[in-house]
Amino acid sequence: MNGAGGEHDADDSEADYDLDAGPDPATYAASRAEPIDPVDPVYAVGIGPGNLEYLTPRGERAIREADVVVGFETVVEFVADLTDADLLTCGYRDESEALERFAERVAAGDRATAVLMGDPNHSGYQFVGKVQNAVEGYTEDTDVDAHERSKVADRAVRVIPGISSLQVAASRARTPMEDTRFVTLHKSGDVTDDLATLVEAVGERHLLVLPRPFDWMPGDVADRLLESGASADLDALVFERLTHEDEAITRTSLGELAVHAGGTGREDSPFSDLSVLVVRAG
């Protein structure tokens, strides 16, 4: 998910992850610009929406040349055949342990790459922040000697953007990004402000939304927008598993979509956890 692994990761339930347990990793990741010319960087690669035809050549090279790759199991499995690297897979419950092992490998001088679904710049900064924090935090360990500490300090995390399912959805819905308001609900924590952003823009701008399984799915978002006074006749499109062989597109209205509101389990929504919602402007 956005939350800790990128655009869409359906690994463990994100409800078990307590974002309030520490500083927001996404805020940490965005707290400063990348170094202009980092030495032997650690890469955070967006692998695209799950179809390897959408993996960029630069991202593929960072994965292929790595000695160690870390990511959610549902992401790593997409790229496992592209590299001979050691693969460190995790879910929400054990990601800190996986990232600690990853940071140890960085300190040992290994070429290191973290992988995320889609594009890290679209709903992936929580995981980028965790990778960055693990790598930088490793230098604060009292058991790490000065030589290892200096080696890690020089290795900044560099993001290699990927093609996002959001870009694919915007293309299919013909909603130019400059006329669109994008909001991700696919993250841990409170989304009140994000929903308010959608309410403010609905009808005036196209909406591009990453739902959150399974409490803020497309039907739930539609219901909230209707409650705010949005027209039930607005065109709504739900894109599922974009670029995959079983890709599906539902074309409906905001009013008809709201029928599917309610519930917090997989069985409560007819839509996949790999969904993107588009609501076209009136």
C-alpha positions in Angstrom: 0.0 0.0 0.0 0.9 3.5 -0.1 1.5 3.2 3.4 4.6 1.3 3.7 5.3 -0.3 0.4 4.1 1.8 -2.4 1.1 2.4 -4.5 -0.6 -1.0 -4.0 0.7 -3.7 -1.6 -1.9 -6.2 -0.4 0.4 -7.9 2.1 -0.6 -7.8 5.7 -3.4 -5.7 7.1 -2.3 -2.1 7.3 -4.6 -1.7 10.3 -1.9 -3.5 12.4 0.6 -0.8 11.5 0.7 2.1 14.0 1.8 5.2 12.2 1.5 7.2 15.4 4.2 5.1 17.0 6.8 7.5 15.7 7.5 10.4 13.2 5.7 10.1 9.9 8.1 8.3 7.5 6.7 10.2 4.5 7.3 13.5 6.1 10.9 12.4 6.9 11.5 11.3 3.3 10.3 14.7 2.0 12.1 16.8 4.6 15.0 17.7 2.3 16.0 17.3 -1.4 18.3 14.5 -2.5 22.0 15.1 -2.6 23.0 16.4 -6.1 25.6 13.7 -6.8 25.4 10.9 -4.1 28.2 8.4 -3.8 27.1 4.8 -4.5 23.4 5.6 -3.6 20.8 3.2 -2.3 18.0 3.1 -4.8 14.3 3.1 -4.2 12.7 1.9 -7.4 9.2 2.2 -8.6 8.5 -1.0 -10.5 5.3 0.2 -12.2 1.8 -1.2 -11.8 2.8 -4.9 -11.8 3.3 -5.5 -15.5 7.0 -5.7 -16.2 6.5 -4.0 -19.6 6.0 -0.9 -17.6 9.3 -1.2 -15.6 11.7 1.5 -16.8 15.1 0.4 -18.1 16.8 2.5 -15.4 14.8 0.8 -12.7 15.5 -2.6 -14.1 19.2 -1.9 -14.1 19.2 -0.9 -10.4 17.4 -4.1 -9.6 19.6 -6.3 -11.8 22.9 -4.8 -10.5 21.9 -5.0 -6.8 23.5 -7.3 -4.3 20.5 -7.1 -2.0 16.8 -6.1 -2.8 14.2 -5.3 -0.1 10.5 -4.8 -0.4 7.1 -6.2 0.4 6.7 -9.8 -0.7 4.0 -8.9 -3.1 6.3 -6.4 -4.8 9.6 -8.4 -4.8 7.9 -11.4 -6.5 7.4 -9.3 -9.6 11.1 -8.6 -10.0 12.7 -11.7 -8.5 13.6 -13.2 -11.9 15.4 -10.0 -12.9 18.3 -10.2 -10.4 20.6 -12.6 -8.6 20.5 -10.4 -5.6 19.6 -11.6 -2.1 15.9 -10.9 -1.6 14.7 -9.5 1.7 10.9 -9.7 1.7 8.5 -8.4 4.4 5.0 -7.6 5.4 3.8 -4.8 7.7 4.5 -6.9 10.8 8.2 -7.6 10.0 9.3 -4.7 7.8 11.5 -3.2 10.5 13.5 -6.4 10.8 13.9 -6.7 7.1 15.0 -3.1 6.8 17.5 -3.6 9.6 19.1 -6.4 7.7 19.0 -4.3 4.6 20.8 -1.4 6.4 23.5 -3.9 7.6 24.1 -4.9 4.0 24.4 -1.2 3.0 27.0 -0.7 5.8 28.9 -3.7 4.4 29.2 -1.9 1.1 26.7 -4.0 -0.9 24.8 -2.5 -3.8 21.3 -2.1 -2.4 17.9 -1.5 -3.9 14.4 -1.1 -2.4 11.4 -1.8 -4.6 7.9 -0.3 -4.5 4.8 -0.7 -6.7 4.0 2.1 -9.1 5.9 5.3 -8.6 7.3 6.2 -5.2 6.2 9.8 -5.8 2.6 8.7 -5.9 1.8 7.3 -2.5 5.2 5.6 -1.7 7.0 8.0 0.6 6.2 6.2 3.8 8.3 3.2 2.6 11.0 5.5 1.2 11.1 7.2 4.5 11.5 3.9 6.4 14.3 2.8 4.1 16.1 6.1 4.5 15.6 6.1 8.3 16.9 2.5 8.5 20.0 3.3 6.5 20.8 6.6 8.3 19.7 5.2 11.7 22.1 2.3 11.4 25.0 4.8 11.8 23.7 5.7 15.3 24.2 2.1 16.5 26.9 2.2 19.2 28.2 -1.1 17.9 29.0 0.3 14.5 32.6 1.5 14.2 33.6 4.8 12.7 34.7 3.4 9.4 31.3 1.7 8.8 29.5 4.8 10.0 31.3 7.0 7.4 30.5 4.6 4.6 26.8 4.6 5.3 26.7 8.4 5.8 27.8 8.8 2.2 25.1 6.6 0.7 22.0 8.6 0.2 18.7 7.1 -0.9 17.9 8.0 -4.5 14.4 7.5 -5.9 14.0 6.1 -9.4 10.5 7.0 -10.5 8.2 4.4 -12.1 5.1 4.4 -14.1 2.1 4.7 -11.8 -1.3 3.0 -12.1 -2.5 6.6 -11.6 -1.0 7.6 -14.8 -2.5 4.7 -16.6 -5.9 5.5 -15.0 -5.7 9.1 -16.0 -4.9 8.1 -19.6 -7.8 5.6 -19.8 -10.2 8.2 -18.2 -8.9 11.1 -20.3 -8.4 13.3 -17.3 -5.3 15.4 -17.8 -3.3 15.8 -14.6 -3.3 19.6 -14.7 -7.2 19.4 -14.5 -7.2 16.8 -11.8 -7.0 16.7 -8.0 -5.1 13.6 -6.8 -5.6 12.2 -3.3 -4.3 9.0 -1.8 -6.3 7.3 1.0 -4.0 4.3 0.7 -2.0 5.0 3.8 -2.0 4.5 7.5 -3.6 7.0 9.8 -6.3 9.6 9.6 -7.6 10.6 6.2 -10.0 13.4 7.2 -8.0 16.1 5.5 -7.7 14.1 2.3 -11.4 13.5 2.2 -12.0 17.2 2.7 -9.8 17.9 -0.3 -12.0 15.6 -2.5 -15.1 17.3 -1.2 -13.8 20.7 -2.0 -12.8 19.7 -5.6 -15.6 17.4 -6.7 -17.5 18.6 -9.7 -15.0 21.4 -10.4 -12.0 19.2 -11.1 -11.5 15.6 -12.0 -10.7 13.4 -9.0 -8.1 10.7 -9.0 -8.2 8.6 -5.9 -6.2 5.7 -4.5 -8.7 3.9 -2.2 -7.7 2.2 1.1 -8.6 -1.4 1.5 -11.1 -2.0 2.9 -12.5 0.9 4.9 -12.3 3.6 2.2 -13.1 1.8 -1.0 -14.6 3.4 -4.1 -18.2 3.0 -2.8 -17.3 4.6 0.5 -15.6 7.6 -1.2 -18.7 8.0 -3.5 -21.0 8.0 -0.5 -18.9 10.7 1.3 -19.0 12.9 -1.8 -22.7 12.5 -2.1 -23.2 13.5 1.5 -21.2 16.6 0.8 -23.6 17.6 -1.9 -21.9 16.2 -5.0 -24.1 15.4 -8.0 -25.1 11.7 -8.2 -24.9 12.0 -12.0 -21.1 12.6 -12.1 -19.3 10.0 -14.1 -17.3 7.5 -12.0 -14.8 4.9 -13.2 -13.2 2.2 -11.1 -10.0 0.7 -12.6 -8.9 -2.6 -11.1 -5.5 -4.4 -11.6 -4.5 -2.0 -14.4 -2.1 -3.5 -17.0 -2.6 -7.0 -15.5 -4.1 -9.7 -17.6 -7.3 -9.6 -15.5 -7.6 -5.8 -15.7 -11.2 -4.6 -15.2 -13.0 -1.2 -15.7 -16.3 -0.3 -14.2 -18.1 2.7 -15.7 -20.9 4.1 -13.6 -22.2 7.2 -11.9 -21.3 8.5 -8.5 -24.8 7.7 -7.2 -24.7 4.1 -8.4 -21.2 3.6 -7.0 -22.3 4.7 -3.5 -24.5 1.7 -3.3 -21.4 -0.3 -2.5 -20.5 1.8 0.6 -20.1 0.3 4.0 -18.0 -2.5 5.7 -14.3 -2.9 6.4 -13.6 -6.3 5.0 -12.6 -7.7 1.6 -16.0 -9.3 1.3 -17.8 -5.9 1.7 -16.7 -4.4 -1.6 -17.0 -5.8 -5.1 -13.7 -4.0 -6.0 -10.2 -5.2 -5.8 -7.7 -3.8 -3.4 -5.7 -2.9 -6.5 -8.2 -0.2 -7.5 -8.0 3.4 -8.7 -11.1 5.6 -8.6 -11.7 8.5 -11.1 -14.6 10.9 -10.8 -14.9 13.1 -13.8 -15.7 16.8 -13.4 -19.2 17.9 -14.2 
